[in-house]
Amino acid sequence: MSIPANLKYTKDHEWVSIEGDVATVGITHFAQKELGDIVYVEVETLDQTLDKDEVFGTVEAVKTVSDLFLPLTGEIIAFNDSLESAPETVNSDPYGAGWMIKIKIADKSEIDSLLSDAAYKQLIGA
């Protein structure tokens, strides 16, 4: 199972890539595998500022619907529009083309609360 070392992770199975004060967020390989075939990604919080752990959207799979939780407080500045027509990209490339949102980070100290790749591997028993 792929767990890139250059990313941060949450207990809710999201990955975070940080460049300056912008974070790119998606769900992990483990999460997409557990959900199964993803058929819809909904994010209606574009241009909104939300607190860490607030729901920013949902992922719908054949079997279930799952909430997406914001890993860091900030403004959602981008949504991956390509997921509207090809949500299955989250299954095929969760760490690349399957990214979901970009956040302008409001409080960089929250980054310290994210999990390292080693801590995430321990969480999922990998």
NUNU-201083 format. One line per 3 residues: number of its first residue (from 1); for each residue x, y, z of C-alpha. Coordinates in Angstrom, 3 decimals. Example, Ala and Ser with C-alpha at 12.3 -4.5 7.8 and 13.67 -1.06 7.14 Angstrom:
BEGIN
1	12.300/-4.500/7.800  13.670/-1.060/7.140
***
This chain:
BEGIN
1	0.000/0.000/0.000  1.328/3.392/-0.995  1.972/5.888/1.830
4	4.261/8.639/0.505  6.829/9.857/3.040  6.670/13.485/1.867
7	3.035/13.965/2.946  1.267/14.515/6.264  -1.829/12.519/7.252
10	-4.933/12.691/9.462  -6.670/10.080/11.574  -9.593/10.530/9.135
13	-7.441/9.109/6.281  -6.705/12.319/4.431  -3.308/13.320/3.097
16	-1.913/16.839/3.145  0.839/18.317/0.977  2.108/21.682/2.213
19	3.786/24.294/0.021  4.260/27.621/1.779  0.875/28.651/3.170
22	-1.158/26.413/0.824  -2.137/22.841/1.593  -3.401/20.355/-0.997
25	-5.743/17.711/0.447  -7.033/14.347/-0.731  -7.926/10.960/0.702
28	-5.356/8.233/1.176  -4.935/5.034/-0.784  -6.215/3.188/2.301
31	-9.385/5.341/2.398  -10.228/4.951/-1.282  -9.670/1.192/-1.023
34	-12.003/0.947/1.983  -14.678/3.049/0.244  -14.567/1.102/-3.009
37	-15.523/2.579/-6.373  -15.969/6.332/-5.943  -18.858/7.709/-7.985
40	-19.147/11.308/-6.736  -17.103/13.939/-4.905  -18.965/16.944/-3.534
43	-17.357/20.087/-2.153  -19.713/23.026/-1.619  -17.359/24.974/0.642
46	-15.178/26.645/-2.020  -14.151/30.178/-0.955  -15.269/29.519/2.627
49	-13.057/29.608/5.711  -13.575/26.591/7.951  -12.064/25.360/11.182
52	-9.927/22.277/11.452  -12.060/19.087/11.621  -15.153/20.735/10.074
55	-16.813/18.857/7.201  -15.769/20.384/3.868  -17.432/17.871/1.544
58	-18.414/14.271/0.918  -17.242/11.303/-1.096  -19.870/8.937/-2.434
61	-18.919/5.385/-3.270  -21.064/2.515/-4.510  -21.364/1.213/-0.923
64	-21.445/4.359/1.219  -21.152/8.141/1.611  -18.344/9.516/3.747
67	-17.748/13.024/5.114  -14.481/14.803/4.382  -12.928/16.671/7.316
70	-10.705/19.724/6.966  -7.217/18.847/8.260  -6.219/22.481/8.918
73	-8.100/25.719/9.581  -8.196/27.874/6.482  -9.938/29.108/3.355
76	-10.754/26.585/0.647  -9.262/28.271/-2.407  -9.522/25.510/-5.020
79	-11.537/22.397/-5.845  -10.326/19.776/-8.324  -13.059/20.318/-10.943
82	-11.932/17.276/-12.931  -13.444/15.081/-10.192  -16.938/16.208/-11.258
85	-16.658/14.271/-14.513  -14.119/11.647/-13.378  -14.526/10.907/-9.632
88	-12.897/7.504/-10.162  -9.571/9.376/-10.426  -9.558/9.325/-6.616
91	-9.369/5.516/-6.842  -6.746/5.355/-9.577  -4.458/8.216/-8.438
94	-5.329/9.307/-4.877  -2.018/11.146/-4.292  -1.820/12.826/-7.695
97	-4.643/13.727/-10.062  -7.189/12.636/-7.411  -6.471/15.581/-5.085
100	-9.632/17.281/-3.808  -9.034/20.789/-2.443  -6.417/23.433/-1.761
103	-6.510/25.422/1.476  -4.905/28.764/2.360  -3.637/27.808/5.823
106	-4.778/30.157/8.609  -2.759/28.676/11.491  0.517/26.971/10.552
109	0.961/25.673/14.120  -1.811/23.142/13.366  0.547/21.366/10.962
112	2.278/19.884/14.009  -0.914/17.950/14.848  -0.829/16.035/11.551
115	0.572/12.504/11.387  3.866/11.550/9.776  3.918/8.712/7.253
118	5.273/6.382/9.981  2.505/7.363/12.432  -0.132/6.887/9.716
121	1.247/3.446/8.839  0.940/2.535/12.526  -2.658/3.855/12.618
124	-3.757/1.614/9.740  -1.574/-1.328/10.703  0.549/-1.216/7.555
***
